[in-house]
């Protein structure tokens, strides 16, 4: 068998079930790959002993004829998911050496289905960022490089560690979260598949909160089928989460390969933004052609409030963040300022020392828009715009079954090239943010390379709880694109 780390999740699952490889053998291969890939800074905590113990337990279950759908498969976990007894920092200094005494619902379901944990993956601090440069653990380096260049590129954010780890073959798949595009944009930058499910499809219990009405967990994987396998384990009703939807969880992978003939695909005219690179537009047109060839009908649709999505998002998300992050005050866990002279000093100094610049910026924006005199002018108005955006999608889905757009307005850019300008960084989410504001499902599928050999993704947006259609369409795009390119292992 070729290098075990090159396997897809599905191929690895089949190999374990047929007993042509053991979980321990597979996990040892990944533990070695993780160690070799440390220059990428994708993992902030490696758990090789735990991984091998979990793998051995999986092999025992398989020997007894038992085992779940993810039995013995090594995964990476974004450092936003609480893992019992294993350090969880959300990419922030303020959480220090915090070791949760409980397990997030999503990770508990992965372990229930037999998955193995390789470690915790790097991320933008509290998921606030589009380039994985705000992490207290330092930036993640994209395994991809521009043709003929050694400059270090961003893997996107906030789930940059998850995307880089999957692209570099240092896990079979990874958990991630998406508040404004933090699954789909990194997937586009790294040539991986990223799924943001319908809001409420996956439990948020035990996931460190950024913006509660926008946050949604999902998988990053090598293929559309792999993403479907992971999502089926991650999803499900959770009575501990009041926003969790009590709906059936389908076998999402089973939708891949189903005919998409007759489906109506919307192309929103407002997504043709000024200054969009010609390569992005050309790939979009190619995606339209692929779906036409698969038997889909293409329909131009209008989402007239799209231009207000970013301003609305950057009011709503910071407002919710300023509330959620108020709990980090040095009292119960994490960092505490040691030379404070009073209780107020403890609060102020702990937060000043513990939060990074981007988190402080968003807390200040959020506090401002919620303050007396500005609440109605900004926050309430943003909520009204959010409703209009959701209505736009509802009207579009009365005519079509799904929408096709680019995932990101560019390929991966160099580390440090955009971080100096927060507004320029926020514009990276121009195609993804509306999906979160409306609570809809979206998937990014790798579809081509730019002139410098960097991956580009196409995004499909679906009706609420209609991820199945997205997996069918995503599978059709994946087959048509035939994307097989891989990042060269320059770090070994």
N, C-alpha and C positions, 0 to 999 in steps of 0.2 A: 504494500500500500504506500502511496506517496505521502508526503509530509502530512501528518494528522491535522496540523493546524490549518491546512488549506481547505479542509472539508467544510461544506455547508452544515448548518444545524441539522437539516433533514438527512443528509448523507451520514453524518455522525450518529444520529439516532438509529438509522437503519443498520449501521455497522455494529453498534452496541447490541441491538436486538438480535442480530444474526450471530453475535458473539465472535465476530472476526476481530474485534478489538475490545478491550475491557475499559471501563471508566477510569480505572487507575492509570492505565497506559495513556489514555487520551489526556487525562488531567496532568500527568507528568510532562507531557509534550507542551501543554499550554503554560505550565509553571515555568518551564525553561524559556519559552518564548517571551513571557512577561518580563523575566529577568533581563533577557537580551535587549528588550525594547525600552528599557528605562530612559534612554535619551529622549523619548517622545513625551515623557512625564504624563502619560495617560492615567496611570494608577497613582493614587495618593496613599493607598495602603494595600499591600499584598498579603494574602492570607493562605499561603501554600499548605501549612499543616492542616488547617480547617478544610481546605479543598480536597486534600488527599484522604482525610477521614470521611468526608461526605462521599467521595468517589468509592471508597472501600465499602461503605454502607450500601451504595447503589449496586455494586457488583454482587453483594450478598442477596439483595432483593431480586436481582435478575436471576441468580442461581436458583432461587426458590420459585421462579416462574412468575414473579411479581414485577412491579415497576410501573411508574407513571409515564405520561407522554414525553417528559423531558428527562427521563431517567439517565443519570450519569453524565449530563451535558454541562460543560464548564461555561459559566456566564460571568460577565462583569456587572457590577451594581453601581449606578450613579450615587455619589456621596450625599445625595439628598434623601435617600431611603434609609430609615432607621433599621439597623440590624442589631439584634440582641447581643450585647457583650462585645460588639465590634465597633470601633471608633467611627463616629459619624460627625462630619464637620460642616457640611453644606458649603465647602470651599471657603470657610470663613475662620479667621483667627478667634472670633468671639466665642465659638463653641469649644475651643481648646481641645481637650482630650475626652470629650463627651462620649460616653459609652451607654447607649440606650439599654434600658432594662426590658425592652419589648421589641417586637418585630413588626415592621410595617405589614399591612394586609397583603400588598402585592408580593413582597419577597417571601412571606409565609406561604403564599400559594405556589410560588416557584419551587420552594423546597418541598412542599406537599407533592408536587408533580415530579420530584426527583432531581431537580437541577443542582448544580455544584457551584459554590461561590469562589471565584478566583481572587476577589478583592474589591476595593471601593475605587470608583473612577472619578477623575478630576472634573471640575466644572467651574463655571463662573460663580463668584460669591453669591450665595442665595439665589442662584439662577439668573442673576441680573447681568446680562451681557450678550453680545453676538459674536464674540471671538475667543472666548475662554482665556482672556487676559486679565480678568479681574479676580481670579482665584488667589487666595492667600498662599497656595502651594506653588504658585508660578504658572506660566502659560503652558498649555498643551501644544505640541508641535504636530502639525498635519503630516502623516506619513507620505503624502504626495508632494512632489516638487515640480516646479515649472521646468520644461524642457531646457537643458543647458544651463540651469541655475542651481545654486546651493542655498539660496535664501530660504529662511524658515517661514512657512505659511501657517495661517490660522486654520484649525479644523472647523471653525464656526463655534457658535455657542447658543445656549449655555452648556448643552450636552456634548461639548467638544471631546471630553475624555471618552465618552461612550462611542462616539462616531470614529474617533481615531483608533480606538482599541479594536473595533470590528474591522475597519479597513486594513489594519496592520496584522490581522489574524492572531491577535493575542486574547481573544475570547470568541466563542461561537456566536454570541449575541449579547446585547446589553439592554438594561433598563435605562430609560431616559425620561425627561419631563419636558412639556411644551406649554409655555405661557403666552408666547407671541410668535413662536416659530422655532423654539429651541430644540426640537427633534428634527424638523424637516430641513431647516437651513444647514445644520451640520451634516446631515445625510447627503445633501446636494454637494457640499464642499469636499466630501470624502468618497464619493462613489458608492454609497451604501443606501439601503432602503430604510426610511423612517416613517412611522405611523403615529399620527396624533388622533386618538379615538374621539368619539362624541363625548362632550363633557358629561361626566357621571358614569361613563362606561367602566372606568377603573377607579377603585377606591383611592381617596387621598389620605386615608388614615395612616399615620406613621410616616408621611412624606412631609419634610420640612416646608412650610408654606412660604410662598412669595406673594401671589395675588390669588386669593381663594376662589374667586368666581371665574378665573381664567386658567389656573393650573390644571393640567391633565397629564397623567403618565402614559407612556407607550413604549414600544420597542424600537431599537435600531438593529438591523440584521443585514446579512449578506444578500438575501434574496427575498422576494415577495412572499414565497411560501414559508421561509424561516420566520419572517415577521408575523405571519398568520399563526404559526405554531406558538410563538411567544405570547401574542396578544390573547389567545384563547386561555392561557394559564394566568395571565395578569388580570384579565377582566373578571367581573362578577359582582353581584350585589353584596354590599357590606353594611349591616345595620349600624356599625360604629361610625359611618360617614353619612350625614344627613343629606348630602348631595348625590349619593350613590343611587343609580337607577336600578329598580327591581325588575330587570328584564333578563331573558334567556341569553346565555353566551353561546354563540354558534361556534362551529369548527371553521374558523376563518380560512385556514389553509385549503379547505375543500372547495372554496370559491375560485381558487386559482386554476385556470385552464377552462373554466366555463365559457361558453360562447357569449360574446358581447354584441352580436349582430342585432341590429334594431334599436340599440340604446341611443338616446339623444344626448349629445355632449355639447355643453355650452362653452363658448369662448367669450369671456367678458371683455368688452372693448376698452373699459377703463384701466385694464392691466397693461395697456401699451403706454408705458410711462416715458416721459421725456428723458433722453440721454441713455436709454437702455441699450447695452451693447448689441451690435448686429448679430453676434453669435447666439445670444439668448433668444432673440426674435426668430432667427432661422431655426433653432432647435424647437421652438414652440410650433412653428409651421410644420416642421417634420413630424412632431407629435400628432398634430391634427391629421396629417397624411396617413400616419400609421393606424390611427383609430378609424379613419375612413376605410382603409384597406381591410380592417377587421370587421367591417359591416356597420359601423356606427354612423349616425347622421349628425352632422355638425351644424350647430345653431349659434348665431351671434346673439349674446344677451347683454343686458346693461345692469350694472351695479352702481347706480349714480352716486351713492354716498361713500364709495371707496376712498376718495381723496381725503375724507375726514377720519379715516380709520386710525392712522398713526397718531394724530393729535389726541383723539379720544382715548386711545390705548395708553398713551403716556401721561394721561391724567388718571384714568381708572386704576391702572396697575400700580403706580407709585402711591396712590391714596390707600389702596389695600395693603401695600407693603409697609407703609408707615404705621399702620395699625398692627399688622402681624408681627413686625419686628420690635414692637414696644416691649415684648416679653424678655428681650435680652438686656438685662440690667445688672448682671453680676450677682444676683441674689441666690438663685437655685442651682445653676450649673454653668459650666464654661468659665470664661475669663472673668476675673474680678480685679479691679485696680487696687493695688496693695498700699499705696501711699496717700489714699484719700483721707481727708480730715473730717468729712461729714457724710451723711447719707446721700445728699444731693451730689456731692463730689464723687461718690462711688458710681452713681448712675452716669454722670457726665463723663467721667474719666474712663470708665469701662467701655462705654459706647464709642468714645473718641479713639481709644486704642484698638478696639476690637473690630470695628467696621472699616472697610476699605472705602476709597474715594467714590466709586460708583454707587455703592449702597448708601453712603451718606447723601449723595446728590439726590437719589430717588426718595429717600426718607424726607428730605427737606422739601422737595417738590410736592410729595404727597401730603405733608403736614400743611403746606401753604394752601393747596386747593381745597382742603377740608376746613380751613380756618374761617372764623366769622368774617363775613363780608365778601368772601370769595367762593364759598360752598355752592351757592346758586349759580354764580357766574361761570364757574369752571366744572365742578364735579357733577352737579345736576344736569348741566347742559351736555356733558360727555355721556352721561347715561341715556339721555334722549337720542343722541347721535348713535349710540350703540344699538338702540332699539330700531332705528331707521336702517342701519346696516343689516341687522337680522331680517328685517322686512324685505330688503332688497334680495337677499338670498332666497327667502320664502317664495317671492314672486318668480325668481329665476327657476326654482325647482318645480314650479307649476308647469314649466315648459320643457325642462330637460331632466335627465337622470343624474348627471354629474357635470362638473366643470373642469376644464383643463387650463392650466396656467403655468408659467415658469415657477420654480421654487424660490429662487433668489435672483437678485438683479445682476449678479456677477459670479465668477468663479472665486475660489479662495484667494484672499489677498495676503500680503506679507504681515507678519507680526509687527506691531507698532505703527503700521501705515495708516490706520484709521482710528486708533484708540485715542489720539489726541483731540479728536473732534467728536464729542458725544452725539451731536445731531447726525453727522455722517454715519456713525455707527448705527444709530436707530433706524436709518433708512434701509439697512439690510433686511429689515423685517417687513418691507412694504407689501410683499405678496402673501405673507403668512399671517399677519396680525388679524385681518378681517375674519379668518376662520375661527380664531379664539374668541373674538368678541361675539360671534354668533353661536358658539358652542358646537360647531360642526366637526365632522371627521375629515382628515386630510392625509394624503400619503405622498411622499416624495420618492420617485423612482429614478435611478441613474440612467441617463439616456444618451450621453455623448461626451466628447472632450472638446475643450476650446483649442485655440491655435497653439497654446503653450502646453497642451497635453494634460490639462486639469479637468476633472469631472464636472459635469453640469447635470442638474436634475429637473424633471418635470413634476408638477404637482397636480394631483387630482383631488377635488373637493366634492364631498357627497352630502346627501340628506342626513338628518339626524338618525343615528342608529342604523344607517345603511352602509356600514363598512364592507359588507359582503360584495356589493357592487364595485366598490373601490378596489377590492382585492382581485376581482375578475378583470377590471380594466387595467389595474397595475400589472397583472400577469401578462395581459395582451401587449402592453407597452414594453415590458421587460423582454418578452419574446421577440418583438419587432426590432427593438434597439440592439439586442444581442450584445449588451455591454459586458465585456469580459476583461477589460483593462484592470490592472492591479498596480498598486504603488510598489516601486522597487525598494528592497530592504536595505536602504543606505545606512541604517543605524546598526546593522549587525557587524 
